[in-house]
Amino acid sequence: MKAILVAMATVLVSLSMGAQQNISFREGKLVSPQVNNDRTVTFRVNAPKAKSVKVLADWEQNGGQGVMKKDKDGIWEYTTPQLLSEMYTYRFDVDGVVSIDPVNPFTRRDVGNVFSIFYVGGGVADEYQVKDVDHGQVRTVWYHSNTANADRRMNVYLPAGYGKTDNKYPVFYLLHGSGGDENAWLELGNISRIMDNLIAEGKCEPMIVVMPNGNFGKQAAAGETSENLSYKPVMTNFLAHYKDGLFELAFPEIVNYVDATFNTIPDKAHRAIAGLSMGGMHTLMITANYPDMFNYIGLYSSGVDFTLIEKGEVPAYANFDGKLAKLAQTNPKLYWIACGSADGLMQANRQLMERMTKNGLKYTFHESSRGHLWSNWRQYSLMFIPQLFK
Amino acid sequence: MKAILVAMATVLVSLSMGAQQNISFREGKLVSPQVNNDRTVTFRVNAPKAKSVKVLADWEQNGGQGVMKKDKDGIWEYTTPQLLSEMYTYRFDVDGVVSIDPVNPFTRRDVGNVFSIFYVGGGVADEYQVKDVDHGQVRTVWYHSNTANADRRMNVYLPAGYGKTDNKYPVFYLLHGSGGDENAWLELGNISRIMDNLIAEGKCEPMIVVMPNGNFGKQAAAGETSENLSYKPVMTNFLAHYKDGLFELAFPEIVNYVDATFNTIPDKAHRAIAGLSMGGMHTLMITANYPDMFNYIGLYSSGVDFTLIEKGEVPAYANFDGKLAKLAQTNPKLYWIACGSADGLMQANRQLMERMTKNGLKYTFHESSRGHLWSNWRQYSLMFIPQLFK
């Protein structure tokens, strides 16, 4: 009985933390979404002439779908089941036209689509939002790559207080997936807020976070190159330096630029690297080719491509076992692998761990629920970053 | 005849500069918008069940409206008249639901709404896009305001090469309107591309551009404060430091932070300031209250509020004539006023110019076409910035 009361109290406390958020930029306008105190979320859209309206989203329940119902004034409404704390993306399907929520001004682009967003608080998503803590700064800078023969863009998070003293900081390199870019970890990963909050709460060391662009055939994110709005992502074109290993082999250019430009501690003990999906493959191959560079390695839902590895035609991916064995000898302090149970890449990740064991390379594995989703990559960050530079 | 041939050749050259842009992130998807070589633009949306589809945009012809027509496959299409070179924003109205173009991944938030965007090249908009030139960097930083008792956010553009030498730079302070924020000049004004391009073409001096947040009751842009997505803009709440003059009076806090943080030339001869709409009122009042601070002053479609000025209750706005007369004595090198002929604020701007003349303050006036629009503010920047620090 006592245990039940404690459990209930815990539920009540965490429910009260998920305070209601009404998204409506202008007073008097329709509110949508409305994040209710019980962690359900109500969506509304004014579409009197529509025949059918659905919400299409990335929560787990009912496959993220909700059928909206119309009232007498033509306002369609739908309330979700209780949702776990997270940042969610969604769109409305109005008679087959799929687009953002017309009254929610907050959106994110993910690959080629734009989504409306909201947060359900009272848990992990509290770390994704802005709190009244000291804020770090973000710099959008261009470094020169001799290998690519181009200036290329990266985003750099510097912790609060950076530059006010001569303090030098460890560096965490954080890589995006295919379809992403140097903005992805800021916009979809909410990484500057996560860093501000974890540092303010004493949960991680103050550190620099470097987010380069991993599409080596591109200089920067979609719309930020001289292709401008005619930009096509590299993953639609296997000739455009997609999986040719050049990004991985040229990675010391990025590390050298960062060490020359920022107040870093420029040694292996103070360098970490992680990446999601394609960025996980990049992380695997960068650390395999440069075994003395990073002490902390994270693969998030890694897009390990054993077909390319076994072919061995790409220099960066050749002699895979030998490289893993050599990395094992340098004894990195943490090799952390995470994947969702519903992720199609789980099998390749299990195969990778077998290869690591065979080559004497130790790792820690975290299996989460869900699939190939940003919710996993944000939550992996909350787990991985506190382990760095301790 | 020869004159006609020259004129025709000029038209052909500038048409060929407006090269076709097909916006379609993934191959094989519907293309929309398609910017045609003749500077017309074709929009498409797949909506077989819709009864009526319109384009709602900010070009001048037909009030920016276009009625789309459906083909046998349910694809609606509309082609605009020939458009002038600019960046345009638009949405689709599908049976009364107004939202972004579902297949165009490029959007901008303006006040509380999200719009799809595109560019028509071959003119001013070429300066708004990314070219193969050296790029400056952008820093998103927080300064402390003692007056607001808060950390507040600003964006700072630093020209290419900044920090590689001990070079010191002049500073241009650039202010947004009500409903805008510290991101507005970057996202809607395209100012980092304008600066990169003007500097690369030798059309302006290399300079630092500082974009603070002018909503003094807010710490940062919508979604970037601890209100998170429940953010309401200050202009919906006259108690939230909207037009109370505190932003203007506290402006030396920003200048002091910038001079202490960046490689600036910290004197009047190397400082410029301009603002649009509410930011024009801010610029007017900052320079009136601090007559020794800026040598170059720009008011873009300035929201001059003579009701508040005549009331004289707000300290920053009191003794207006005396302050203008004092500013006249300091003899600023350039006082540049611009307004669109269709702008409702034209009358207040004319009244302002009369007051300036009465108080001996010289100015240059530029009357453009159009109204209270970003197209004007971007084009004013192309005119104002080359005049600075010469």
Interface residues (C-beta under 8 A of the other chain):
Chain A: Q21 N22 I23 F25 R26 E27 K29 V45 N46 A47 P48 K49 A50 K51 F92 V94 D95 G96 V97 V98 S99 I100 P102 P105 F106 T107 R109 V111 G112 N113 V114 I117 F118 Y119 Q129 V130 K131 D132 D134 H135 Q137 V138 R139 T140 V141 W142 D151 R153 A160 G163 A220 A222 G223 E224 T225 S226 N228 L229 S230 Y231 K232 P233 T236 T261
Chain B: Q21 N22 I23 F25 R26 E27 K29 V45 N46 A47 P48 K49 A50 K51 F92 V94 D95 G96 V97 V98 S99 I100 P102 P105 F106 T107 R109 V111 G112 N113 V114 I117 F118 Y119 Q129 V130 K131 D132 D134 H135 Q137 V138 R139 T140 V141 W142 D151 R153 A160 G163 A220 A222 G223 E224 T225 S226 N228 L229 S230 Y231 K232 P233 T236 T261
